[in-house]
Amino acid sequence: MKHIDLHTHRLTEDDDIQILNFFAQDIPKAEPEFLFSAGLHPWHIGQVNPEDCISAVERISEMKNMIAIGECGLDRSISTDFAIQEMIFREQIRIAKNQSKCLIIHCVRAYSDVINLKIKTKSEVPWILHGYHGNLETTRSLVKHGFYFSVGERLLKNVSSHSVFRTIPTERLFLETDDSEISIRQIYLSASQILKIEKEILINLIFSNFKSIFGNETGN
């Protein structure tokens, strides 16, 4: 069974399943041969033409190897008008719904807003919070509303957050490298130690989660 790196900004030569993230402004013209996601990040809204970027995301969302929309989402720590962020996010929720593809979500200090949008849009595709590092109360609320969680180095190396990590149901869990230099295999090892389960068992659990969401579309 292979390690799953749900969200990364750099591919490695390891024999793992890696989902490379493209920012909307960097979307290639031709379909890559590897699995990838693409979306308009809230940090970039003021730096690009949003309409062009959404059009690019919509175009590439029809490609088989594009298995998720994102990263996209909401961020209350930046100066970009929150209403504009929400409008752009809604557009990507629409694309995800139309293509029946999951969302990979960037969320900072806006978890209640993301929950409310999931309810309002009646979205039935999986919503995966990437780089997750919320608190215990937030985690329980997100679990209740059916979210998935992709966890990386930040949560795992913060000892005070280990109790939060253990709260995440294993059937909703993914692991990622994001832009970290640490390998996905090291992240799996750390996660297995925190959860106190064998690494091979964790690999199988997350592989099962991956197949339940992405099915046979990944070709793996």
N, C-alpha and C positions, 0 to 999 in steps of 0.2 A: 504494500500500500504506500502511496506517495504522500509526502508532505504537501499541504495546500497553503500557498501564500496568497491570501485573498486580495491584497492591495499592496502593490509595490511600485516604486518609481524607477527601478532598475532591474533588468533581468540578469540572472546568474546562469552559469553553465551547469548547475546542479540538476539532477534528474527529478525535479519537483514540478508541481502544477503551479504556475505563477500567473497572476492577473496583472498585467502592466496597465498602469493608469496613464491616460492621455488627458491633458488639459484641453478644453475645447478649442483654444486658439492654436493648438499644436496637432490637431487631428490630421492624419495622413490622407492623401487622396485615394490611395489603393488600400485594400484590406490587408492588414498584417497577417502573417502566417501563424502567429501565436494568439493566445487568449488575451483580451484586453477590455477595459472599461473606458468610458469617456464622458466628460461632463463639464459644465461651466461652474467653476469653483467660486464661491461668494467673494473671495479675496480679489478675484480678477475682474469683477463686473465693471468697475470704473476704469479699467485699463484696456478694454477691448470693445468691439461692437457687439453688444449682446444678441442682436437679431441674427447677425452672421454666425455667431457661435451656436445659437440654438438651432439654426438651420443645419449647421455642420453636424451637430449631435444627432439631429433627426435623420440626416442622410446616412450616417455611418451606423445608426442603430439597426438598420435593416440587414447588416452584415452578420453572418453566422458567428464569427469569432468575437464579436462584440457582445459580451454576455451580461453586461450590467451598465446602467446609466449612473454616471457619477465619477469623480466625487462631486456632489452638489449638496446644497443645504443652506443652513442659516448660521450666522455668527454675530452675536451681540457685542463682541469685543472690537469690531472694526467700525470705521466711520461711514461706510456705505449705507445709505438709507435702508431701513429694515423692510419697508413696504416694497422697495424695488427687489431686495433679496428674495422676498416671499414670492413676488411675481415670477422671477426667473426660476425659482425652485418649483413653482406650480407647473411651469411649462415642461420641466424635466419629469415631473410626476406624470404629466399627460403622455409624454413620449414613452415612458416606462410602461404605462398602462396599455398603450396602443400596440407596443411590441411584446408585451408580456415578459418584460425583463425586470430584474430586481434593481433596487436603488442602493448605491453606496453613498452614505451620507456623512458629510462633515457637519458637526454640530458643536457650537461653543456657546454656553450660557443660554441655550434656546431649546432645551429638551421639551418643556411644556408646549412651546410653539410647534415643534415637530410632531408631538403627539396629537395636538389639535388639528394639524393639517392632515395627518393620516386619517383621523376620524371624519373630517369634513369632506375630503376627497373620495372617501370610501374606497381607497386603494386596496387591492387584494394581492398585489405583487409583494414579495418580501422586501422589507426595509432593513438594511444592515448599517448600523452605526460603526463607522470605521475609527480606529484610534481611540476607542472608547475609554474614558476614565472618569465616569460619573460617580456620585456617591451612592450609598446604600439605598436611601429612600428613592432616588431617581431610578436606580437600577430595577428596583421592585416594580415601580410604576411602568417602566418600559417593558419589562417582562409581561406584565398584565395586559399590555396593549399589543403584544405579539411581535416585538422587535427582535432582530438578531444583533449580535455583537461581534465585532472584529477587534481583537485586542493585540497590542504590540508591546514594544519594549517599555514604554512610559508607565503603563499600569503594572507590569510585572516586576519592574525594579523598585517600585515604591512599596515598601513593606506594609505601610498603613493601608494600602489599597487591596491587599491580598484577600481580605474578608469580602470585599466587593466582588472580586474576581470569582471567588467560590460561590457567590450567590447566583451567578449566571448559569442557567440550565445548560448542561453540556450539549443538548440537542439544539441550542440556539447559538453555539459558540464557533467562532473562526479565529484564526491567528494571522498576523501580517507583519511585514517588515516596514512598510511605508517608505520613508526616506532614510531609515536607519542603516548603519553599516553592519549591524549584527545580522547573522544569518537566520533564516527561518527555522533551521534545525536547532539552533541555540534557543530560540524562542519557544519551540516545542518542549525542549528539555526543561527550561525554567517553568513553563506552565504545568508540566507533568509533576514537577517537584512540589509546586504550590498546591495543586489539586490532590497530591498524594496518590496518584495512579501511575501505572506503568506507561512509559512513553508510547509504546506500540498500541496500547489501548486508546490513548488520546488520538493518535494518528488515525486509527480506524473510526473513532467517533466523528472526527471532523471531516474525514473523507465521506462518511455517510451523510453528514449534513450537506456537504457540497453536492453530492449526487441527488439529494432530495430536492434541492433548489434548481440546480442546473441540468439534471437528468443526463440524457445521452447527447445533448447539444454540444458538449465539450469534446466529444470524441475520445474521452479517456476512460 
